[in-house]
Amino acid sequence: MDPSDHLFRREAGRMVATLTRIFGVHNLALAEDVVQDAFCRALEVWKFRGVPENPSAWLLATAKNRALDVLRRERTARTFAPELGRLLQSEWTLAPVVEEMFGANAIKDDQLRMMFSCCHPRLPEEAQVALVLHILCGFSVSEIANAFVSSHAAIEKRISRAKKVLAASKRLFDVTGVDDFSGRLPAVQRALYLLFNEGYHGASPESAVRAELCQEAMRLTGFLLDYPLAAMPATFALSALMCLHAARSPARVDASGNLTSLFDQDRTRWDARLVAEGQRLLDLSATGTELTEYHVEAAIASVHVTAHRTEETDWGRIVSLYDTLMAIRPSPVVALNRAIAIAQHEGPKRGLEEIHSIARSDRLATYPFYFAALGDLELRSGRHVAANEHFRAALAVARNPMERRFLEQRVAVSASHVPQQP
Amino acid sequence: MSEFVYLYRGGEAGRSPEAAQQVMQKWMTWLKDLGEKGHIKDQGQPLESTGKLVKGKQKTVTDGPFAETKDVIGGYTLIEARDLDQAVQLSKGCPIFEVDGGVEIRPVMKMNM
């Protein structure tokens, strides 16, 4: 078994989703115990006898048998999924029903069901994301805390509260259209978008961890694409945006592990397969009347990846796309990116004006790339002392060693132009 | 060469799927390494943590588990080593120590016939 294949983590998500469907959402903790049991068994048996030919099937079969034991032992004491009610009570139907629930198609739907259930409107967005990562991606509390650069206690609290809300929701979200599917879909898309962003731009110092978050977001978005009710234009746009960003990730870090800005990336290292897939999905998203932020962000990413050299970038188009994005979903970070595009298009002076006019720019006070952008534009304007100050301010709020090295280098570049005191 | 039995006692699987997978992979690497160096006579088997105990003239049957979780024997391996010291040294690579478990090392009694 390849250690980089996170088999247990992936299977944990599948098994919890299915077991919760059978046991009922109020028995989430029981489902988690059964999964934990299956892993303990795998650990004990596989270490002596080797990994079975089909490890996923082995784990599923183990979880299924354990589930049958639990159902038989506790069916008088507990209530399980209300919609399965009597089918689980009778020995005639119990095994066939459980068997069917563990079928490949059913498991896929269960994961979708769980995804929608985790994006419960009573939960704040960050709790939804944490819950998706925990339940569907099998990340432990400390792994999530590590990825989000948060404390173990804070994440534990967030997850246990979220689980309570989920368990109190009586039953899992019905994805067949009985519940308001199209009403919940935007929340699911948003959670996956945030998950991807955390991976792509997040603060975790380990790029391996961040890459895993992006992969998980893309894997779960794949479930949406496969499900007719969920495969809407916005989903295609979201998926396009992930592909087009992920395509650039091989070039974001150079051979010595240093962060490379978009302008300086070796564009031949961009992943051509992901670029093509992203463009295909972007075409598919261009139907209907709704223009979402995912459409616009994917379009911006698409302009970048179609420029073979930085100088060939159509900055005018990018500026107008950012104008649209500011109209749909304004934020200080979007405004900053728009200002950077304007600087590329109309020169650093205009860029600086735009940055200085950003509303609520205090929210960027801990964002290193705000100060880095100011530094870059001052540098391009020939004001090295001011540039140097901004880069130092950026360095002071750097979130990980990679950012720190990147910014130290900018500090050094700007300082080399500053006249030495006699 | 002499024979020894490793009895694996206790040890937590770890609460997260990733941790469990890592522990398992370490076990497999360790056992494979011992095998390649010619120290494994029989890789052994995992043991269920439940069972029965039959005891005394009355042959009273009681249920397992027989001891606290931390003492339950989860499996065994038959090892070949030069002497007890080497068997002890070899056991130190066992991943069970990382998860609060232990290895009991027992020489197989030699028959001088």
HADDOCK unambig.tbl for C-alpha pairs under 7 A between the chains (distance, minus, plus):
assign (segid A and resid 6 and name CA) (segid B and resid 18 and name CA) 6.87 0.50 0.50
assign (segid A and resid 8 and name CA) (segid B and resid 17 and name CA) 5.10 0.50 0.50
assign (segid A and resid 8 and name CA) (segid B and resid 18 and name CA) 6.16 0.50 0.50
assign (segid A and resid 8 and name CA) (segid B and resid 21 and name CA) 6.11 0.50 0.50
assign (segid A and resid 9 and name CA) (segid B and resid 17 and name CA) 5.08 0.50 0.50
assign (segid A and resid 9 and name CA) (segid B and resid 18 and name CA) 5.73 0.50 0.50
assign (segid A and resid 12 and name CA) (segid B and resid 17 and name CA) 6.77 0.50 0.50
assign (segid A and resid 39 and name CA) (segid B and resid 20 and name CA) 6.87 0.50 0.50
assign (segid A and resid 40 and name CA) (segid B and resid 13 and name CA) 5.87 0.50 0.50
assign (segid A and resid 43 and name CA) (segid B and resid 20 and name CA) 6.97 0.50 0.50
assign (segid A and resid 43 and name CA) (segid B and resid 24 and name CA) 5.35 0.50 0.50
assign (segid A and resid 44 and name CA) (segid B and resid 46 and name CA) 5.91 0.50 0.50
assign (segid A and resid 45 and name CA) (segid B and resid 46 and name CA) 5.91 0.50 0.50
assign (segid A and resid 47 and name CA) (segid B and resid 24 and name CA) 5.96 0.50 0.50
assign (segid A and resid 47 and name CA) (segid B and resid 27 and name CA) 5.81 0.50 0.50
assign (segid A and resid 47 and name CA) (segid B and resid 28 and name CA) 5.31 0.50 0.50
assign (segid A and resid 48 and name CA) (segid B and resid 43 and name CA) 6.49 0.50 0.50
assign (segid A and resid 48 and name CA) (segid B and resid 44 and name CA) 6.73 0.50 0.50
assign (segid A and resid 48 and name CA) (segid B and resid 45 and name CA) 6.03 0.50 0.50
assign (segid A and resid 48 and name CA) (segid B and resid 46 and name CA) 6.76 0.50 0.50
assign (segid A and resid 138 and name CA) (segid B and resid 17 and name CA) 6.42 0.50 0.50
assign (segid A and resid 140 and name CA) (segid B and resid 16 and name CA) 5.28 0.50 0.50
